[in-house]
Amino acid sequence: MIKIKNFLFGLVVFTFIFQAIKFYSFYLEYSDWQYADWIINYQGGFIRRGFIGEILFNIHNFSTIRLDYVILGFVILLYIFVAYILIKSIKYIHQSYIDILIFLSPGFFIYPIMNSEIIGRKDILLVAIFGILVFFEKKFKDTGLVFLLIFSITLLVLSHSGFLFYVPYLIFLYILIKSNRAKQIKFLEISGFFLLLLTLLLLIYFNQGSMEHVEKICLSTKMFVKENCGNTGQLFWIGNDAQNHIAVQVIKLKHLFVYLLSLVLVYIFLGIKLFNSRFKIKCFKLNKINPLIIFCILFIFSIPIYYLGTDWGRYIFNSYVCSFFIFLYCLKENLLNRSYKLNFKKGTFIVLLFFYSFFWTFPFYHAENFKFTFKKPLLQLQKRF
């Protein structure tokens, strides 16, 4: 398994380099979607998605470092941290064929490589926060852990309103962490988290944004955005409310088929592993519930975002990120009491891995067909010969 471990390490490093270079290209052009998303701030008043942008804007203000440099540096640091987290993850998955397939799911960290337009989006915040909770939770005492979770939820939801639908994953991870510490989960804690969610939901609902907000944001960052700031891309959509987002939804049967099948394929090995496992934790009688049921319920909480937006591929990616890190925490802390393994010959496993993880992907929005990774290179070879 040493060669597999080295391969996984090399793949993570390659992924980091690719994403860093790609985001740098987005930074150079002040791209409307990837770069501009980090520009959104509160200089025109409180608005959804603006929290992290306001933090970056104030770093720029107080340090006099150019805002575009601040954004570039911050995003690259996030990718470095995520690469570090992924490398740490290899320790727990490289000994098992099924765990490797779970790690190399086409809906996990290799997905942005196959769909490079999602590189640099705020999804990277979600990955980083789960990485912190999984690998560094022991550095926080119980009270510190509560404040970390409150801050993480607030940062995520006020930086991208869609993250509201992934918060149940964070709360469930918190339950696992507290249970693993042999600490009782108090009703006040859970009710407090849901009160926080309700407060954030109301803040988002009543501060969705307007073109006046967009104009002021563009004015505050005019040296670091395109001349047509606010007319296209993320800044344009921040001036539209949820009804406008829903109005542009075009859902076809082909979309449903591609994304439903993609969802099944992305989760298939994780689903098999969970179905054949049981939690050791007795809190809330989790040891009597099939873990797959829990993960399905957590996914159901995210379904509203598919109604509100069109980036269904990204939403599947985000759900799998949450599911993977919860699963990884269970592996790391030995919270699952059955070890399901796939028995393959090495050659068979390599062929399966190639076709499952690297041969195909699904577009992140309006997918009517699957994308085959090697289609363009093969067509170019065909033309030459």
N, C-alpha and C positions, 0 to 999 in steps of 0.2 A: 504493500500500500504506500510505500515511500514515494514511488513514481507518481501515483495519483495525487498525493499530498503536494508534491512539487508542481504538478500540473495545475492544481487548484490555486496554489500561491501565484503562479505565473499568470493565470487567467485574471485573478483579482488585480494584480499590478497592471496588466494590459488594460483592463477595464477602467481603472483610475486614470491612466495616461490618456486613453481615448476620450474620456469624458472631460478631463481638464482641458485638453486641446480644443475639443468641440465647443466648450463653453467660452474659451478664449476667443474663438471665432465669432460667437454670438456677442461677446463684449465689444469686439472691434466694430461691429456694425450697429451697436445699440439695438439689438433685435427687439421686435415688438412684443414677443411672447416670453422668451427665456430671460433676457436682461431686464426688460421693462417691468416685469412682475415684482422685482426687488426695489423698484423706484417708488412704488405706491407708499405714501406717507400721510401724516395727519396735518400737513401744512395748510390744507384747505378745510380742516375740520375733521372730526372723527368719522372714519369710514371703514368698511370691511376690508380685510386684506392688508391694512396699513401698518400693523404693529411692528413687524420686523423691519419694514422700510423706514419707519420713524426712528427706530434704534440706529439703523445705519446712517440715516440723515444726520442725526445728532452726533454720531462719531465723526462724520465729515465736518460738521460745524465746529465742534470743540477742538478737533485735531488739525483742522485746515488741510487734511489730506483730501484729494479729489474724490468726489463721491463715487465715480466709476471705478477708481482704484480700490475703494473700500468694499464695493460690491464684488469685484473680481477676487480680491483677497479672501473675503468672507466665504464665498462659494467654493473656492479652491480648498480652503481649510476644511470645510464640511466634507468635501470629497476625500481629502486625506484621512480624516477621522473615520469615515465610512469604510474606506479601504482597510484601515487598521482593525475595525470591528469585524469585517469579513474574514480577514486573516486569522483573527482570534477564533472565529467560528469554525474554521477548518479543523482545529484540534478535536472538536466534538463530533464531526460528521465524516471524516475521511476513512474510517475503518469499516463502514457499512455501505454496500451498494445502494440500498434504498435511501439512506441519508444523503448520499452524494447526488442522487437523482432529485431529491427534495431541494438540495442546495442549488442545483443547476436547473431548476424548473425554468421554462421559458418565460415565466411571469415574474421572475425575481431579478437579481442584479444585472443579468445579461440582457434583460428586456430593453433598457435604454440604448444599448449598443445597436440593437436591431431596429430601434425607432428613435433615432438620434434627436428628433425634434423635441423630445420631452426632457432632454438633458438640460440641467440648469433650472428646472422648475422647482417650486417649493416642496415637492415631494421629498426632496433630499432632507428636509427638516424632520419629516416623519421617521425616516430611516435612522437618522442620527439620534433622535430622542429614544427610540426603542433600543438602540445600541447602548446608550448610557444606562438605561434602566436594567438591561440584562446583565451587563458586565461590571457596572459600578454601583449597583444598589447597596452592596455591603458597606460601602463607604459612608452611607447615610443611616443615621439612627431613625427610629420610627417616626418621630416628629419631622425630621429632615426629609424623610421619604414622602410624607404627606405634602409638604411645601414644594418639593421637587415636582410631584405629580400635578399639583395645582398650577405651578408656573408653566409646566410643559403643556398642559391642556390649554391654558390661556394663550401662550405663545403660538401654539399651533392654530387654534380656532380663529384668533384675531389676525393671523397672518394669511390664512386661507380658510374661508368659511366652510369649504368642503370637508375639512378635517373633523368637523363636528360629528360626522357620521362614523368616524373611526375611533372616537374616544372610548366606546365600550371595550375595545381591545385593550386599551391602556388600563382601564379599571379592572378588567379581568386579570391582567398581568400583575397589577397591584395586589389583588386577592391572593394570587399564587405566591407572591413574595412574602406577604404577611403570614400566610399559612405555613410556608416553609420555615419561617422564623418562630413557628409555634405560638404566634400571637393571634388573639381573637380579633375578628373583623367586627368593629362596632357599627351599629345601625347609623349612628351619627356620622361616621365617616362616609358611608355609601350615600346617605341622604344629602350630605354636604356636597359630594361630587355631582350629584344630579341637580342640586340647586345651582351649582356653578354652571352646569350645562345650560340650564334654563335661562340664567342671567346672560350668558354669552349668546344664546339664541335670540333673545330679545334685543340685545345690543346690535347684532347683525341685521335683524329684521327691520329695525327702525333707523338703521344707518347704512342702507344698501349702496348709496352713492348717487351722484348726479353729475351732469356735465360741468356744473359750477365747481364741484370738487376737483374734477379732472383738470380744468383750466388752471386752478391754483396749484395743483401738484406739478403740472408742466411748468408753470412760472417759477416755482421754487427749485426746479431741477433743470432749468432751460439750457444750461451749459453741458448737460450730460444726457440729453435725449435727442431724438431726431427732430427736425424742424416741424414735421407734421404730427408732433406729439398729441395724443388724445384722439386722433382721427382713425387709428387702426390699432389692432392688437389688444393687449391686456388692459392698457389704460383706457381705451375706448369702451371696453366691456365693463370696466369698473363704474362707468357712468350710467349703466343700465341695471334695472332691478331684476328680481327673479322672474317676473312675468315675461320680460323680454328674452331671458335665457330659455325659458320653456317654449316661447313662441317660435323660436328658430329650430327647435328639435324636429328632426326628420327621421323617423324610425321606420325601417323597412324590415320585412321578414328575413331578408338576407343578413341584416345587422344582427338580429336576434339569434339567428342560427350560428353565425360565426362566433359571436361573443359567448353564447352559452356553451358551445363545443370547446372554445378556448378555455373557458372557466373550468370545465371538467378536466381538460388535459393539463392545465396548470396545476391543479390541486390533486391529480389522481394518485400520485405516490405518497403525498402527505396524507391524503384521505385514507389510503390503505393502511398506512402506519398507525394513524389515529384510531381507525376502526378496530384494529387488533391490539389496542393498548387500553390501559385503565390508569386513571390518576391514583396515586397513593394518598392523596390529600382527602381528609374526611370532612373538611369545612364545606358547609352547604351540601353535604353528602355527594361531593364531586366523585368520590371513589365508586359510586353506584351508577354514575351516568357515563355513557360512552363519550369519550372526548370529541369524537367527530360531531356529535349532536351539539356540543358547546360551540365548536367552531362554526357550524352552520348557523346557529342563532346569532353569533357575532357578525357573520356576513349579512344576515337579514337586516341588521341595524344600518348597514351601509347602502341598502337598496334605494332609498330616496334620492341619493346623489345621481343615480342613473336617470332619474326623471328630470332633475334640474340641469344636467349638463350633457355634453356630447362626447367627452373624452373617455369612453367606456374602457378602453385598453388601459389607460392610466389608473382608473378606479380599480380594475382587477389587480393591477400591479401593486397598488397601495394596500389592498386587502391581503394580498399574499405576503407582502412585507410584514404586516402586523402578525399574520398567522405564523410565519416562519420564526420570528423572534420569540413568540410565546412558546412555540415548539422547542426552539433552541434552549430557552431557559429551563424547560422541563428536562431536556437531555443533560444540560450542565449540572442541574441540581438533583438529577435522578428521581424525578417526580412521576415517571411512568413505570408501571410494574411489569410490563411485558416488552420483550425485545423481538420485534418482527423483522425477519431478514428475507431478502430475495436471493435465491441461489442461482447464480449464472456462471457460466464459464467466462473467463476474462475477455475472450474475443467477442462473445455474444454481448456482454455488457458494453464494450466499447462501441459496437455497432448501434445498440439501443441508445446509448448516450448521445452519439452523433445525431441520429435522426430525431430524438426527443428534444434535445437542448439547443442544437445549433442549425438544424436544417430548415426550420420554419419559425414564423412569428405571426402576430396579428396586429394590424394597424391600431393606433391609439384612438382614432375616431372614425366614424362612418365606414367601418369595414364591411365590404361586400364579398371579400375573398380573403383567404390567408395569403401571407407573403412568404415566398420561398427564398431563403437567404442567398442561395447560389444561382438563382435564376439569371441575373444579369451577367455574372462572369461566364456562365455556360453559354449564353446567347452570344457573347462577344467571341468566345472560342469558336463557336459554330460559324460565325461570320468569317473568321480568319482562315478556317480550314475548309 
